[in-house]
């Protein structure tokens, strides 16, 4: 079974980012993929502060990522960028950790004026880490249901269509990589 690793850059366990990550993970599971979630906030703070890329926890995360067929990265927009937590987390991973893997970036922001943060900030970081970055999805806070029991958290048909298209591409590229046996994705 193909595995997608879903990474959350949110510092909060109760957030719209977590709702979206859970929703996307459920969509992938419903489509027959295995999903493993990694929460940057669960990395020991001492490891992050000391930039200890040799720590056992970082080695385990790196092993999980190296075995993934595809990657999903979800982050809120903070100060016109992804979270500092996500950046510190990525700084501890090998530079080529996403080599040959399709990566779907998703960001949630408070205003439509920040939609370019996906292209100007997160995608270059993922490309630097050698990911095969997909178009990605930018969502507004107001498009994500706020209630604790709201499931699914997204209701807009256009958003759901865009998400479906991006998930299909992630799956297609992840399955192709695995079935071709060469560790590459189609261009």
C-alpha positions as CSV (number, residue, x, y, z in Angstrom):
1,X,0.0,0.0,0.0
2,X,1.3,3.5,-0.9
3,X,2.0,5.8,2.0
4,X,1.6,9.5,2.2
5,X,3.3,11.4,5.1
6,X,1.2,14.4,6.3
7,X,3.3,17.1,8.0
8,X,1.7,19.7,10.2
9,X,3.5,23.0,10.8
10,X,0.9,24.3,13.2
11,X,2.1,24.9,16.8
12,X,-1.5,24.3,18.0
13,X,-3.2,20.9,18.3
14,X,-6.6,22.7,18.0
15,X,-6.6,24.8,14.8
16,X,-8.0,25.1,11.4
17,X,-4.7,23.7,10.1
18,X,-5.2,20.5,12.0
19,X,-8.8,20.3,10.7
20,X,-7.6,20.6,7.2
21,X,-4.8,18.1,7.7
22,X,-7.3,15.6,9.2
23,X,-9.7,16.1,6.3
24,X,-7.0,15.7,3.7
25,X,-5.7,12.6,5.5
26,X,-9.2,11.1,5.5
27,X,-9.6,11.8,1.8
28,X,-6.3,10.0,1.1
29,X,-7.3,7.1,3.3
30,X,-10.7,6.9,1.5
31,X,-8.8,6.6,-1.7
32,X,-6.8,3.6,-0.6
33,X,-3.6,5.1,0.7
34,X,-2.0,4.8,4.1
35,X,-1.4,8.1,5.9
36,X,1.2,8.7,8.6
37,X,1.0,12.1,10.4
38,X,4.0,14.0,11.7
39,X,3.4,17.1,13.9
40,X,6.3,19.4,14.1
41,X,5.1,20.6,17.5
42,X,5.6,17.1,18.9
43,X,9.4,17.2,18.3
44,X,11.1,17.7,21.6
45,X,11.6,21.5,22.1
46,X,15.2,20.9,23.2
47,X,16.0,19.1,19.9
48,X,14.5,22.1,18.0
49,X,16.3,24.8,20.0
50,X,19.7,23.0,19.9
51,X,19.3,22.1,16.2
52,X,20.1,18.5,17.1
53,X,19.8,16.8,13.7
54,X,21.4,13.7,15.2
55,X,18.6,13.2,17.7
56,X,16.9,9.8,17.7
57,X,13.5,11.5,17.1
58,X,14.8,13.3,14.0
59,X,16.4,10.1,12.7
60,X,13.0,8.3,13.1
61,X,11.2,11.1,11.3
62,X,13.7,11.0,8.5
63,X,13.3,7.3,8.1
64,X,9.5,7.7,7.9
65,X,9.9,10.4,5.3
66,X,12.4,8.5,3.2
67,X,10.0,5.5,3.0
68,X,7.0,7.7,2.0
69,X,5.6,7.7,-1.5
70,X,4.3,11.2,-1.3
71,X,4.3,14.1,1.2
72,X,1.6,16.5,2.3
73,X,2.7,19.7,4.1
74,X,0.1,21.9,5.8
75,X,0.9,25.1,7.6
76,X,-0.9,28.3,8.7
77,X,0.4,31.6,7.4
78,X,2.3,33.5,10.1
79,X,3.9,36.9,9.3
80,X,3.7,36.3,5.5
81,X,5.4,32.9,5.7
82,X,5.0,29.3,7.0
83,X,5.4,29.0,10.7
84,X,8.9,29.3,12.3
85,X,8.2,25.9,13.9
86,X,8.0,24.3,10.4
87,X,11.2,26.0,9.3
88,X,13.1,24.9,12.4
89,X,11.7,21.4,11.9
90,X,12.7,21.3,8.2
91,X,16.2,22.7,9.1
92,X,16.9,19.4,11.0
93,X,16.0,17.1,8.1
94,X,18.4,16.0,5.3
95,X,18.4,18.5,2.5
96,X,17.3,15.9,-0.1
97,X,14.7,14.2,2.1
98,X,11.9,14.7,-0.5
99,X,14.0,13.7,-3.5
100,X,11.8,12.2,-6.2
101,X,8.6,12.5,-4.0
102,X,5.5,14.4,-5.0
103,X,4.8,17.1,-2.3
104,X,1.5,18.8,-1.9
105,X,1.8,22.1,-0.1
106,X,-1.3,23.5,1.7
107,X,-1.5,26.8,3.5
108,X,-4.3,28.5,5.5
109,X,-4.3,32.2,5.8
110,X,-6.4,35.0,7.2
111,X,-6.7,37.1,4.0
112,X,-6.6,36.6,0.3
113,X,-3.8,39.1,0.1
114,X,-1.5,36.4,1.4
115,X,-2.2,33.7,-1.3
116,X,1.3,34.2,-2.9
117,X,3.0,33.0,0.3
118,X,2.5,29.5,-1.0
119,X,4.5,30.2,-4.2
120,X,7.0,32.6,-2.7
121,X,7.8,30.9,0.6
122,X,6.7,27.3,1.0
123,X,7.3,26.0,-2.5
124,X,10.9,27.2,-2.7
125,X,11.7,25.5,0.6
126,X,10.1,22.2,-0.6
127,X,12.0,22.5,-3.9
128,X,15.3,23.1,-2.0
129,X,14.6,19.8,-0.2
130,X,14.3,18.2,-3.7
131,X,10.5,17.7,-3.6
132,X,8.5,17.4,-6.8
133,X,6.2,20.2,-5.7
134,X,2.6,20.2,-6.9
135,X,0.5,23.3,-7.5
136,X,-0.8,23.4,-3.9
137,X,-3.8,24.8,-2.2
138,X,-4.3,28.1,-0.4
139,X,-7.3,28.3,1.9
140,X,-8.8,31.2,3.8
141,X,-9.5,30.8,7.5
142,X,-13.1,31.7,6.9
143,X,-13.4,28.8,4.4
144,X,-12.7,26.3,7.1
145,X,-15.5,25.5,9.6
146,X,-14.7,26.7,13.1
147,X,-16.9,24.4,15.2
148,X,-15.3,21.5,17.0
149,X,-17.9,19.1,15.6
150,X,-17.9,20.4,12.0
151,X,-17.1,17.6,9.8
152,X,-16.1,17.9,7.1
153,X,-14.5,21.3,7.8
154,X,-14.8,22.3,4.2
155,X,-18.0,22.8,2.3
156,X,-17.4,25.0,-0.7
157,X,-17.8,23.0,-3.9
158,X,-15.1,24.8,-5.8
159,X,-12.6,24.3,-2.9
160,X,-13.5,20.6,-2.7
161,X,-13.1,20.3,-6.5
162,X,-9.6,21.9,-6.3
163,X,-8.6,19.7,-3.4
164,X,-9.8,16.6,-5.2
165,X,-7.7,17.5,-8.3
166,X,-4.6,18.1,-6.2
167,X,-5.1,14.9,-4.2
168,X,-5.5,13.0,-7.4
169,X,-2.2,14.4,-8.7
170,X,-0.5,13.5,-5.4
171,X,-1.8,10.0,-5.6
172,X,-1.0,9.6,-9.3
173,X,2.5,10.7,-8.8
174,X,3.0,8.7,-5.6
175,X,1.7,5.5,-7.2
176,X,3.7,6.1,-10.4
177,X,6.9,6.4,-8.4
178,X,6.2,3.2,-6.6
179,X,5.1,1.2,-9.6
180,X,7.9,2.4,-11.9
181,X,10.4,1.3,-9.4
182,X,12.8,4.1,-10.3
183,X,12.0,6.5,-7.5
184,X,11.0,9.2,-10.0
185,X,7.8,11.0,-10.8
186,X,6.6,11.8,-14.3
187,X,7.2,15.3,-15.6
